Amino acid sequence: MRIFILFILSILLTSCAKRGTITGGLKDSIPPIMKMSEPKNFSTEFTGNKIKLYFDEYIKLKDINKQLIVSPPMKNKPVISPTSATKVLTITLKDTLLPNTTYSFNFGQSIQDNNEGNPYQQFKYIFSTGTYIDSLQLVGQIKDAFSKKVDNFVSVMLYERNETFYDSIVYKEVPRYVTNTLDSLKTFQLDNLKAGSYLLVAMKDVNNNNKFDPKTDKIAFHNEVVTIPDSAAYELELFKEELPFKPIRPSQAAGNRILLGYEGKAKAVKLTLRNGNEVIPSVITPFEKKDSLQIWFKPVKADSLSLHVNYNNLEKEYTVKYSKQKTDSLQISPTQTSVLHLGDQFRLKSSVPISKINPEKISIMNKDSIQVAFTSFYDEENQQIEIDFKKEPLQKYKFTLLKGALTDIIERENDSVVFTLGTKNVSDYGNLRLNLEGVKSFPIIVELTNAKGDVQASAYSEGETTLDFTFLQPNLFTIRIIYDTNKNKIWDTGSYLEKRQTEEVRYFPTEIDVRANWDVDQTLKLGGG
């Protein structure tokens, strides 16, 4: 009996000593709440310079400089303190307040609880220096004029169209009202507005100063005067303006090359290089991925050269210090490696502009050692030799350039080179036929882009509504339609001062899946806005 009792006790003690896990309870998901404020939220006849906000738990501030939107904007930004964990937030005003004006402090998601970071979503503190709170509003959405992706943190602004208004006000003055889409919204809502007439603009305000800087900022504007109250929903399309051409002092890059940097676009710029009174023959090409022009020439004996720049009404003369330096070597390389797709041309990139092509010293042989006929073309702007020929599937091609096949502008010949590339089978590609309905005007540019927005294929239509894209590499394609209003075969941006919107761009709302060995027939309905 005694042994039995001891056995029972040991079992009880073992079960009592069983280990368990201590839990901390449910995770806090409730955001902080403001209990009270001094003065009260929505106060009128405000005259002080300090505001205190009291919360029900300890809060912290996150990205307050980005998230806090004060409307109307203040010249001297208010000081928000403390920056450490607190239950009481103090706003100290450093600016003289406008009379009879409703002010709004939108904290976005900057106020969060100290432990879990739960944000107090779009908390606003509002007061008026007048006898009432303005309560009108304006709503709309933001788009990008060209890209499918829309920027975050876009400012939407209203400027009063009164006796002091002028067209260039967006460059020099802060707006009367401002809001921001912050980091997730594509829609906007301007609240606590006063009745009146306004200019409506939006900006991707990189400098965060509520002023338009064309060098860095995108802008959108509504063409007509906005009269509040207004129940309409506005759509604003952001674009980057094309800066006026501005040359930057040139410098010598090699014994045969000068670089001229610039701002804006350098199309149709005329450059004349001289050694004293003698004009030096030169070739002008863009510097790839840089805002610079390359001026190529034969080396000369001189201590300095002069470069004359002519663009529209702009004329400038530069003196370029010149010294004996190594010249750029002539190097030839293919733009494709190993695979030549059936829909592509074979291209060779030259490190120095080419002055002559000798097709008799170029040959193409297939895998059966049969010579293939070809034609060649030199693309001077891109410094590329295009070699066009009939490509067969599952074929190997050997490209041979003997010495002297190419001659550059310094009269140097290429060394002999051989490149070998192969083609794939027709079944490795897909085909896409687009049937366009509701095209409101021609011509149009039709582009197929990948997930990164890179153009994979394009077509230009002056009236044709059925377009075929063949030998497409399998991909998910986004279709972009550009209404080429001025018929120059490129998309043109807008201008705020000229009150000119961009050329219209439309996207097919769903991606088109083109797979290997598929023929896709897709109808695109372009009617509507």
ABEGO torsion letter per residue (X at the ends): XAAAAAAAAAAAAAAAABBBBBBAEBBBABBBBBABBOBBBGBBGBABABBBBBBABBBBBBGAAAABBBOBBBABBBBBOBABBBABBBBBBABBBBBGBBBBBBAEAABBBAAAGBBBBGBBBBBBABABBBABBBBEBBBBAABABBBBGBBBBBBBBBAABBAAAAAABBBABBBBAEAABABBBBBGBBBEBBBBBBBBBAAGAGBBBAAABBBBBBABBBBOBBABBBBBBBBBBBBBBBBBBBBBABAABBBBBBBEBABGBBBBBBBEABBBBBBBBBBBGBBBBBBBBBBBBBABBBBBBBBEABBBBBBBBBBBBBBBBBBBBBABBGBBBAABBBBBBBABBBABBBAAABBBBBAAGBBBBBBBBBBAAAGBBBBBBBBBBGBBBBBBBBBGABBBAAGBBBBBBBBBBBBBBAAABBBBBBBBBGBABOBBBBBBBBAAGBBABBBBBAGBABBBBBGBBBBBBBBBBBBBAAGAGBBBBBBAAAGBBBBBBBBBABBBBBBBGBBBBBBBBABEX
